[in-house]
Amino acid sequence: MSSCAVLQLIAFCACPALILQQWTPAGAANILAVQPSPGRSHWNMMRAVLRALTDHGHTVTVFTPFVDGDRDGYTEVDVSGPMKARVGLNATFLFETFGTTRKLMTNMMRATRSGCDTIYEQRRMVDILDGAAKRRFDLVVTEPLVSECVAYVATALNVPVLYVVPPPIVTYLERSLTGHVPNPAAGGHLLSRRGVPKTFAERLANAALTVYCSTLTWYAEWQLRWADPRPYDAVDLVRPSLIFSNTHFITEPARPLSPDVVQIGGIHLTTPKRLPNDILEFIDDAPQGVIYFTFGSVVSIASLPENVLSSLREALAQVPQKVLWKYEGEMEDKQFIELHDRHVTIII
């Protein structure tokens, strides 16, 4: 939000009668959105934010690998060719690539910068950055996964940037994004096993993890800047004016947040459709309840090694609840669970 808009809001709160007498309707904003992460779950939140903006009369142009189709006030630029969507990936590949904190932070840094490069090389984006495009934008909406290279568009266009953060606030970037340093004795790190560290050992481990991840992020980007400098490395990137976080105080542990962080958890949820009859009957006939087991859209659980799948089947066979398992393809040895009187797994 610009300083002028902030002053207008303060003035309206202080003296609404005076403002109403002089108020003139404001035009809709022209918004440029960039989806640098090819993850479906990340796009679900971004799509919901963009839907809310167009529903309120704003115009959105979005660069995305997930094409939903244009509509009134909404134009998509398809980047699915060079930026492959991460859907149903091999689990073994993911474990090998992101299996440790060091691998995770380093490779996610590379992936974020690669996403930035892919979008910035698009002909239409080049025209926008060079000023050749006729349309001017008032705001940039994007996602900072690991690198702040996503702010380059807003920096080049000299407009505010709004960050949409699908996971809880990215602790390893929190200081650079907001100027706020979270207290590791009170707020768990994004990658911590504890949402709220309680014992001295947990707080010490959380503090070490916070420093370690921030250092890894800085070092990984420093290496990439030195080895392959990009245009966004040569400028002082603009800081976000607002951050939308996919969290809610009802479901998240209490933690201090700076005023520019707004929790919008659940914005992507829509009116649920009726369940298929066989699944509905399965749930209704579960006196102990039902466990829904899924790895989401990125990982194909069928690609797990057989020894891991066998362990999962054995573990789920011990619980009193029925299990609704999202599984791609035909599961081998699924009779193992079905033979137990109390346990049934539906493969969907």
C-alpha positions in Angstrom: 0.0 0.0 0.0 1.4 3.4 -0.9 2.0 6.1 1.6 -0.7 8.2 0.1 -3.3 5.4 0.5 -2.2 4.9 4.1 -2.7 8.6 4.9 -6.1 8.6 3.3 -7.1 5.6 5.4 -5.9 7.3 8.6 -7.7 10.4 7.7 -10.9 8.5 7.0 -10.7 6.8 10.4 -10.1 10.1 12.1 -12.7 12.2 10.4 -15.0 10.1 8.2 -17.7 12.9 7.7 -15.1 15.3 6.2 -13.7 12.6 4.0 -17.1 11.4 2.7 -17.9 15.0 1.6 -14.7 15.1 -0.5 -14.5 11.4 -1.5 -14.2 10.5 -5.1 -14.4 6.8 -6.3 -11.0 5.2 -7.0 -10.4 3.3 -10.2 -9.6 -0.4 -10.2 -6.0 -1.4 -10.0 -4.1 -3.0 -12.8 -2.2 -5.9 -11.2 0.7 -8.0 -12.5 0.9 -11.5 -10.8 3.9 -13.9 -11.1 3.7 -17.5 -10.0 7.4 -18.6 -9.8 6.7 -21.9 -8.1 5.3 -24.8 -10.2 3.6 -26.4 -7.2 -0.1 -27.0 -7.4 -0.7 -26.3 -3.7 1.1 -23.0 -4.0 -0.9 -22.1 -7.0 -4.2 -22.9 -5.2 -3.6 -20.1 -2.8 -2.4 -17.6 -5.4 -5.4 -18.4 -7.6 -7.7 -17.7 -4.7 -6.1 -14.3 -4.0 -6.3 -13.4 -7.7 -9.9 -14.5 -7.9 -10.8 -12.3 -5.0 -9.1 -9.3 -6.7 -10.9 -9.8 -10.0 -14.2 -10.4 -8.2 -13.7 -6.9 -6.7 -13.2 -5.2 -10.1 -9.4 -5.3 -10.4 -7.6 -6.3 -13.6 -5.0 -9.1 -13.3 -2.4 -10.4 -15.7 -0.7 -13.5 -14.4 2.4 -15.5 -15.5 1.6 -19.1 -14.4 2.4 -22.7 -15.3 -1.2 -23.6 -14.3 -3.7 -22.4 -16.9 -7.3 -22.1 -15.8 -8.5 -20.0 -18.7 -9.0 -16.3 -19.2 -12.1 -14.5 -17.8 -13.3 -10.9 -17.4 -10.5 -8.9 -16.0 -8.2 -11.9 -15.9 -5.5 -12.7 -18.4 -3.1 -15.7 -18.2 0.4 -16.0 -19.8 1.1 -19.7 -20.0 4.6 -20.6 -18.9 3.9 -24.3 -18.5 6.3 -25.2 -21.4 9.6 -24.1 -19.9 8.3 -24.4 -16.3 7.1 -27.9 -15.7 4.5 -28.3 -13.0 5.6 -30.4 -10.0 2.7 -32.9 -9.9 3.0 -36.6 -9.1 6.8 -36.6 -8.8 8.8 -39.6 -7.9 9.2 -39.8 -4.1 12.7 -41.3 -4.3 13.9 -38.4 -6.4 12.5 -35.9 -3.9 14.1 -37.6 -1.0 17.4 -37.6 -2.7 17.1 -34.0 -3.8 15.5 -32.5 -0.7 16.2 -35.2 1.9 18.3 -33.0 4.3 18.0 -29.4 5.4 21.1 -28.5 3.5 19.8 -30.1 0.3 16.4 -28.6 0.8 17.5 -25.0 1.2 20.2 -25.1 -1.5 18.1 -26.8 -4.1 15.0 -24.7 -3.4 17.1 -21.6 -3.8 18.2 -22.9 -7.2 14.6 -23.8 -8.1 13.3 -20.3 -7.1 15.9 -18.5 -9.1 15.3 -20.9 -12.0 11.6 -20.0 -11.9 12.5 -16.3 -11.9 14.8 -16.7 -14.9 12.1 -18.7 -16.8 9.5 -16.0 -16.3 11.8 -13.0 -16.9 12.9 -14.6 -20.2 9.4 -14.7 -21.6 8.9 -12.3 -24.5 5.8 -10.6 -22.9 7.7 -10.1 -19.6 10.7 -8.7 -21.4 8.4 -6.1 -23.0 6.9 -5.3 -19.6 10.3 -4.8 -18.0 11.6 -2.8 -21.0 8.6 -0.5 -21.0 7.5 -1.7 -24.4 4.2 -2.9 -23.1 1.4 -0.4 -23.3 -0.3 -1.4 -20.1 1.0 0.1 -16.9 0.7 -1.8 -13.6 -0.1 -0.6 -10.1 0.9 -3.6 -8.1 2.9 -6.9 -8.4 1.6 -10.0 -6.6 4.1 -12.9 -6.3 5.5 -15.6 -4.0 8.9 -15.6 -2.2 9.7 -19.2 -1.9 13.4 -19.0 -0.9 14.9 -16.2 -3.0 13.8 -12.6 -3.2 14.5 -12.5 -6.9 10.7 -12.5 -7.3 10.7 -8.8 -6.3 12.7 -7.8 -9.4 9.5 -7.0 -11.5 8.2 -4.6 -8.9 11.6 -3.1 -8.5 12.0 -2.5 -12.3 8.4 -1.1 -12.6 8.8 1.0 -9.4 5.5 -0.3 -7.9 4.6 -1.9 -4.6 4.8 -5.7 -4.2 2.5 -8.0 -2.3 3.8 -11.4 -1.3 1.5 -14.5 -1.1 3.1 -17.1 1.2 1.4 -20.6 1.0 3.2 -22.2 4.0 3.5 -20.5 7.4 5.7 -17.5 7.4 9.1 -18.4 5.9 11.3 -18.0 8.9 14.5 -18.0 7.0 13.4 -14.9 5.1 11.4 -13.2 7.8 14.1 -10.8 8.8 14.9 -9.6 5.3 11.2 -9.4 4.3 9.8 -7.7 7.4 12.8 -6.5 9.5 11.4 -8.7 12.3 13.6 -11.2 14.0 11.5 -14.0 15.6 12.4 -15.2 19.0 13.6 -18.8 18.6 12.7 -19.5 22.2 9.0 -18.8 21.5 8.3 -19.4 17.9 9.2 -22.6 16.1 11.1 -22.5 12.8 9.2 -23.5 9.7 11.4 -26.7 9.4 11.3 -27.4 13.1 9.7 -30.5 14.5 8.2 -28.4 17.3 5.7 -25.7 16.5 6.3 -24.3 20.0 9.7 -25.2 21.6 9.3 -25.8 25.3 12.3 -27.4 26.9 15.8 -25.8 26.9 17.1 -28.4 24.4 14.2 -27.7 22.0 14.7 -24.0 22.2 18.5 -24.3 21.7 17.9 -26.6 18.7 15.3 -24.2 17.3 17.7 -21.3 17.6 20.5 -23.3 15.9 18.1 -24.3 13.1 17.0 -20.7 12.6 20.6 -19.5 12.2 21.6 -22.5 10.1 18.8 -22.1 7.6 19.3 -18.3 7.3 23.0 -18.9 6.8 22.4 -21.6 4.2 20.0 -19.3 2.3 22.5 -16.5 2.2 25.4 -18.7 1.2 23.5 -20.6 -1.5 22.4 -17.3 -3.1 25.8 -15.8 -2.8 27.3 -18.8 -4.6 24.7 -18.5 -7.4 25.3 -14.7 -7.7 29.0 -15.3 -8.0 28.8 -18.2 -10.5 25.9 -16.9 -12.6 25.0 -13.3 -11.9 21.5 -12.2 -13.0 20.0 -8.8 -13.5 18.1 -9.0 -10.2 21.4 -9.5 -8.4 22.6 -6.0 -9.4 19.8 -4.0 -7.9 18.4 -3.3 -4.4 15.2 -5.2 -4.5 12.0 -3.6 -3.2 10.6 -4.9 0.1 7.0 -6.1 0.3 4.3 -3.6 1.3 2.1 -6.5 2.4 2.4 -10.2 3.0 -0.5 -12.6 2.9 0.2 -15.7 4.9 -1.7 -19.0 4.5 -2.2 -19.3 8.3 -4.8 -18.7 10.9 -4.5 -18.1 14.6 -7.0 -20.8 15.3 -4.8 -23.5 13.8 -1.3 -22.1 14.2 0.8 -21.7 17.3 0.9 -18.2 18.7 3.8 -16.2 17.3 4.6 -12.5 16.9 4.0 -11.1 13.5 4.9 -7.6 12.1 1.9 -5.4 11.1 2.5 -6.0 7.3 1.7 -9.8 7.7 -2.0 -10.6 7.2 -3.2 -14.1 7.9 -5.7 -15.3 5.2 -5.6 -19.0 5.9 -8.4 -20.9 4.1 -8.9 -18.4 1.4 -8.5 -21.2 -1.2 -11.3 -23.2 0.3 -14.5 -23.4 -1.7 -18.0 -24.9 -1.1 -17.4 -28.7 -1.0 -19.0 -30.9 -3.5 -21.0 -33.9 -2.5 -18.9 -37.0 -1.9 -19.4 -40.1 -4.1 -21.9 -42.5 -2.6 -19.3 -45.3 -2.0 -17.0 -43.0 -0.1 -19.9 -41.4 1.8 -21.1 -44.9 2.9 -17.6 -45.8 3.9 -17.3 -42.7 6.2 -20.8 -43.1 7.6 -20.0 -46.7 8.5 -16.9 -45.8 10.6 -17.8 -45.7 14.3 -14.2 -44.8 15.2 -13.9 -42.2 12.5 -11.8 -42.0 9.4 -8.2 -41.1 8.7 -7.6 -39.4 5.3 -4.0 -40.2 4.2 -2.4 -38.3 1.3 0.9 -36.9 0.2 -0.8 -34.1 -1.6 -0.3 -33.3 -5.3 3.5 -33.1 -5.6 4.5 -36.6 -4.5 3.2 -39.8 -6.1 2.9 -42.1 -3.1 2.9 -45.1 -5.4 6.5 -44.3 -6.2 7.7 -45.0 -2.7 9.9 -48.1 -2.2 8.0 -51.2 -1.4 9.5 -51.5 2.1 8.2 -48.0 2.9 4.8 -48.8 1.6 4.7 -52.0 3.6 5.6 -50.1 6.7 2.8 -47.6 6.0 0.3 -50.4 5.5 1.4 -52.1 8.8 1.2 -48.9 10.7 -2.2 -48.0 9.4 -3.5 -51.5 10.1 -2.9 -50.8 13.8 -5.2 -47.8 14.2 -8.9 -48.2 15.2 -10.1 -45.8 12.5 -10.9 -46.6 8.9 -8.3 -45.3 6.4 -9.1 -43.3 3.2 -5.8 -43.5 1.3 -5.1 -41.4 -1.8 -3.1 -43.8 -4.0 -2.2 -43.6 -7.6 -2.7 -46.9 -9.5 -3.3 -50.4 -8.1 -1.8 -51.1 -4.7 0.0 -54.5 -4.2 -0.9 -56.5 -1.2 -3.8 -54.3 -0.2 -5.6 -57.4 1.1 -3.3 -57.1 4.1 -5.3 -54.3 5.4 -8.7 -55.5 4.2 -8.3 -58.7 6.1 -8.5 -56.9 9.4 -12.1 -56.6 10.6 -11.7 -53.0 11.7 -9.6 -51.6 8.9 -10.4 -50.9 5.3 -8.6 -48.8 2.8 -10.3 -47.3 -0.2 -7.9 -46.5 -3.1 -8.9 -43.4 -4.9 
